Amino acid sequence: MERFKEKLKRVCILGLLLSTALTFSQCKKDGVDNLITDVPTSVDTQSAAPVNSSVFNVNVASAVPNEGYAFRIPMDAKLTSDSNTQPTASTLKVFENGVEIGPAHSAHVDIRTKGKGRFSHKSGFLYLSASDNSNPKTNGRKYTYTVNGQGVTTPPPVKPEEPTSPTVPPVNGDEPIGYASVNGKTTGGKGGKTVTVTTFAALQSAVTATGPAIIQVSGKITGSGLLRVESNKTILGLPGSELVGASLFIFGKNNIIIRNMKISKVKTYSNIIIKAGSHHVWVDHNELWSERVSDWDYYDGLLDVGTGADYVTLSWNKLHDNHKAMLIGFSYNEPESVGKLHVTVHNNYFYNVSERCPNVRYGTVHAFNNYYDNAGFVSSLMGATVRVDNNYFKNTKLPIRTELSPQAGVISGLNTNVFDNCGKNIITTAASSWVPTYDYKTGFNSAANVPGVVTKGSGATL
C-alpha cells in the first residue's frame, strides 16, 4: 500500500511539472517574445533604431560639435568603419530627409571647413555635416543610414521643415515686412500728390515740403550735403535714375519710404541717415555704394540708423564697394537708444564691404535672408539683441561678433545660417532664444537659397 502511494505521488508531481512547462511555453509564445524588438546585431541600438528592415535612424541627439560644420556621433563598434589603413572600408550611406548626402569618406578637415553634407564613418564614429551647414541637432531634419549595400537607395522622404525651392516675394508690394509695420504703419506719401524731379534743386524742394507726397526721381542728379526729408514722403527712383554725392537725411521725422534709388559717392555723410527719434521708415530696393579707397574716412557709411530711431525696415538693398556698410546705434554712449532701435534687416546683398553689416548697439534687430559675400561682420554690442536668421555668409573672415564694446550683446538663431569659406565667429555671450513676434514667414527662404534669391531680387529693380 505504501509503495502504491509513493508511486501515485511521483506520477502527480510529474504531471504537475509537465503542465507547468506547457503553460510557460504557451505564455512565452503568445506574450513574452512579442515584447522583444528584433534589432539586427550590426546596428548600435544606442545610436540608431530601425525605420524599416534596412534603413536606420541616426541619433543626432547624441551629436557633439567637432569644430566648424562637423558633428561627431557614436556608432556601434560592430559596424565596419574606415581606418588609417583602410580609408574606404565603411559601406555607410547617409540620408537627410530621404536624400543621400556626401561624399562619404571625406577628410575631417573638409567636413569641418566645407561641410555641405560631407561625412566620414571612422573609428566607430560618424562625423557628419548638414547639407546647408546648419546644426543637425536643431535644424528639424531627419537623418538615416544604410549599411553593407542593404536598403533602398532613397529611403522614404520626410517633408522638410523649410522650403526647398526659392520663394521670391512680390517686389512691388507697398507694405514692409518687419518693424516698419509694428505699432503703426508706414505708408509714406500715400494719398498725396505725385511730383517728378530732374534737378537737385527740385528734389530738395520736394523732400522738404510739408504734407504727403510721392516724389519720383528721374535721370542723374548730382549734388552735395544733406537733403532733409520731411514726414509722410515716398521717394521713388524711376528706372535709370541716380543720385550722386548727396545724402537723404531723416531727422526726427516719420512715415517715410525710400525705394528704387541709386545713391553713390557721398562724402562727409552716409548715403541714407535715419536718426533723432525718427520712426516708421522703410528703405527698400535701393543700391548704395562709393569706393573702397585707402582712407577709411574719405566716405562715411552707406545706411545708418541711430539716436533713438525706431520701427525701421531695411530690405532688398544692395550695399557694396565701401568700407562701412550699415550702422545701427551711433556710439557706445547713446542712452536715447535704450529700448529703441527696433530694426528689421532682410534680403539685403552686402558685398565688397569691410565692416558693419550691420554693427548694432543697444537695438533689437532681426537680420534674415541676407547675403554676405566678401563682406564684414554682423555685431551685437552694448546689450543689443540680434537674431541672425537663415542668412548666407560667403568668403567672410569674421562673420559674427560680440566682443567689440564695453558691454557685449547677444545673438540668436546662429545655427540657421550657412557659413561658406568663412572664418570663426567671436561670440562671448550665451545664445539667446529671442524671435520677433511679427509675421515674416511669407517669402522666408532657407539659407541655402539666399544667394540666388537675393542677387536676383535686390537693388533698384522696381
C-alpha positions, 0 to 999 in steps of 0.5 A: 500500500505504501509503495502504491502511494509513493508511486501515485505521488511521483506520477502527480508531481510529474504531471504537475511539472509537465503542465507547468512547462506547457503553460510557460511555453504557451505564455512565452509564445503568445506574450513574452517574445512579442515584447522583444524588438528584433534589432539586427546585431550590426546596428548600435541600438544606442545610436540608431533604431530601425525605420524599416528592415534596412534603413536606420535612424541616426541619433543626432541627439547624441551629436557633439560639435567637432569644430566648424560644420562637423558633428561627431556621433557614436556608432556601434563598434560592430559596424565596419568603419574606415581606418588609417589603413583602410580609408574606404572600408565603411559601406555607410550611406547617409540620408537627410530627409530621404536624400543621400548626402556626401561624399562619404569618406571625406577628410575631417578637415573638409567636413569641418571647413566645407561641410555641405553634407560631407561625412566620414564613418571612422573609428566607430564614429560618424562625423557628419555635416548638414547639407546647408551647414546648419546644426543637425541637432536643431535644424528639424531634419531627419537623418538615416543610414544604410549599411553593407549595400542593404536598403533602398537607395532613397529611403522614404522622404520626410517633408522638410521643415523649410522650403526647398525651392526659392520663394521670391516675394512680390517686389512691388508690394507697398507694405514692409515686412518687419518693424516698419509695420509694428505699432503703426504703419508706414505708408509714406506719401500715400494719398498725396500728390505725385511730383517728378524731379530732374534737378537737385534743386527740385528734389530738395524742394520736394523732400522738404515740403510739408504734407504727403507726397510721392516724389519720383526721381528721374535721370542723374542728379548730382549734388552735395550735403544733406537733403532733409526729408520731411514726414509722410514722403515716398521717394521713388527712383524711376528706372535709370535714375541716380543720385550722386554725392548727396545724402537723404537725411531723416531727422526726427521725422516719420512715415517715410519710404525710400525705394528704387534709388541709386545713391553713390559717392557721398562724402562727409555723410552716409548715403541714407541717415535715419536718426533723432527719434525718427520712426516708421521708415522703410528703405527698400530696393535701393543700391548704395555704394562709393569706393573702397579707397585707402582712407577709411574716412574719405566716405562715411557709411552707406545706411545708418540708423541711430539716436533713438530711431525706431520701427525701421525696415531695411530690405532688398538693398544692395550695399557694396564697394565701401568700407562701412556698410550699415550702422545701427546705434551711433556710439557706445554712449547713446542712452536715447537708444535704450529700448529703441532701435527696433530694426528689421534687416532682410534680403539685403546683398552686402558685398565688397564691404569691410565692416558693419553689416550691420554693427548694432548697439543697444537695438533689437534687430532681426537680420534674415535672408541676407547675403554676405559675400566678401563682406564684414561682420554682423555685431551685437554690442552694448546689450543689443539683441540680434537674431541672425536668421537663415542668412548666407555668409560667403568668403567672410573672415569674421562673420559674427561678433560680440566682443567689440564694446564695453558691454557685449550683446547677444545673438540668436538663431546662429545655427540657421545660417550657412557659413561658406569659406568663412572664418570663426565667429567671436561670440562671448555671450550665451545664445539667446532664444529671442524671435520677433513676434511679427509675421515674416514667414511669407517669402522666408527662404532657407539659407541655402537659397539666399544667394540666388534669391537675393542677387536676383531680387535686390537693388533698384529693380522696381 
